[in-house]
Amino acid sequence: MNVEILQWGLIIASSVLMFVLSPLAKSPDEFFKATHRKKSPNVWMLTGSLIISWIFAKSITNAANLGLSFGIVGGVAYAGYYLSFAVAGVIIYQMRLQGGFTSIHQFLTSRFGKGAMRLFSVLIAIRLFNEVWSNTMVIGSYFGEMGSTPYYWAILVFTILTLAYALKGGLSSSIFTDVIQMGLFSILLCVILWSIFSVDDFSVKEVATSGTWSFDLGLNLLFAALLQSFSYPFHDPVLTDRAFLSSPKVTLRSFLIASVLGAACIILFSVIGVYAQSQGMAGQAAVEVGKAFGVVILLVINFIMITSAASTLDSTFSSFSKLLSVDLNLGKNLSFGRLSMAVIAILGTIPVFLNAEILSATTISGTMVIGLTPVFLFWRKPAPKISYYLSVVTGIIFGFILVFDALPQSLQFTTGSYAALLWTNVWGITACTILYLIPRWIKR
C-alpha cells in the first residue's frame, strides 16, 4: 500500500480514537481545571501529561537533528531545557504553600498590579501562538516538501482533527489523552531504538563517544538551555496550568520526576540523530533514518511525531482557552472557551504559510522572557512595580538583540554554534537581575 495513504490513515485513525475516548466536559471545572468525578490528576497521570505535553514534535525533531550535528552532546544540550520542570516545580510549590497563591496570574496581579499581569499574558499568548505553527510544520514535513500541496493539507487536516477532540473536553481531554499518548510514545521509541541498535556496527559505546564536549560543538546550547530554565517554564501555561491542578505535594513529585524522565526521553530520541551521523546522512535526521529502515520504521517515526504534536497542540488550545476565560476573566463558560480554541487554531496556522523557522520558536521566545528570571527567583522579596517592568522589558530587548544578531563579538567569550544565544542570555539575565534589584535597593 502507498506510504502516503498509510500516513493519512495514521493521522485520521489516531485523531478519531482520541475524539471517541476523550471525556465530554459539562462544567467549567471539567473544561478548565481537568477535574474528573471531582478528583484531580494523581502523580503518574500528571507526570505523564507533563512529559508528553513538553515533548513537542519540534522538540524531538530538534533533538534528532542536534544528535546528527553534535553527537550525543547535542541531545544532552537540548535536554538541558528539562531542568525547567524541577525549577518550576520547586518554586511553584513554595509559592502555593508559603505565599498562598493559586495561579501565576494571581501572584503577578497582587505583587505588581494588573498591568504586569496583562504584559505577562501577552508574552504567554505569543508563546502559545508559536506552539501551533512550530509543531504542525513538523507534521507537514512528513507528507511533502515545505510549500507543497500535501504539506499544507497535512497541516490543515491535523490541526482540525486535534481541535475537534480538544473542543470536546478542554483540559480534561488534554490530560486524559496525554496519558494514552505518553504510553504510545514510550512503545514507539523502544521500537525505533531496538531497530537502530540491531544494526551490527552501531552500539551504546558508539553513542557515548559520538560527540565532543566543547562549547562550539554543543555546550553553548547546553548552558543557554540551563540558564533559560529559570525563566522559560513560567511563560509556558501548558506547564504552569498543570502546576495548580493537584495538591502541592503531588505536583512537586510529578514535576521532579518529569524533569528526569523528560530529559531521558529527549536524549534517547537524539540517538536517532547520532545513528544518522554514523551513517553519513544529511537533512532531517528522523526522516532520513526512517527512510533508511524502510516503510515500517518510517511509519513508526511518523506516528511518534503525530502523537507528540497532538499532545502539544491540544494542550496549547486548552491553555489559550483558560488564559482568556479564567486568567483574564473574559468569559468563564464553555462556549467562550471553545471559541477561544478555534481562534488560536486559526491564528497559529497563519505562520505556516510564511516559512517560519522551527527552532527559533524555542530559542528566541526563550530569550524574550529571560526578564522573568528575577521575578520568580526572588518571589518572596517584595519589589516595586517598576522592578518588574524594567526586568521584563530588558529581557524583550535582549530577545531582539538575538533576533538581529546584534550582540558584539567582543562580548562573546566562546565560539561556534549558539555562542550568540548563550552570551545574549548571560548578559541579558545579568542586566535583568540588576535592573530588577536596583529599585528595591533605592526604596530601602
Summary of the structure (lengths in Angstrom):
residues: 444
radius of gyration: 21.2
end to end distance: 73.8
largest distance: 73.8
contacts: 1686
relative contact order: 0.18
helix: 79%
strand: 0%
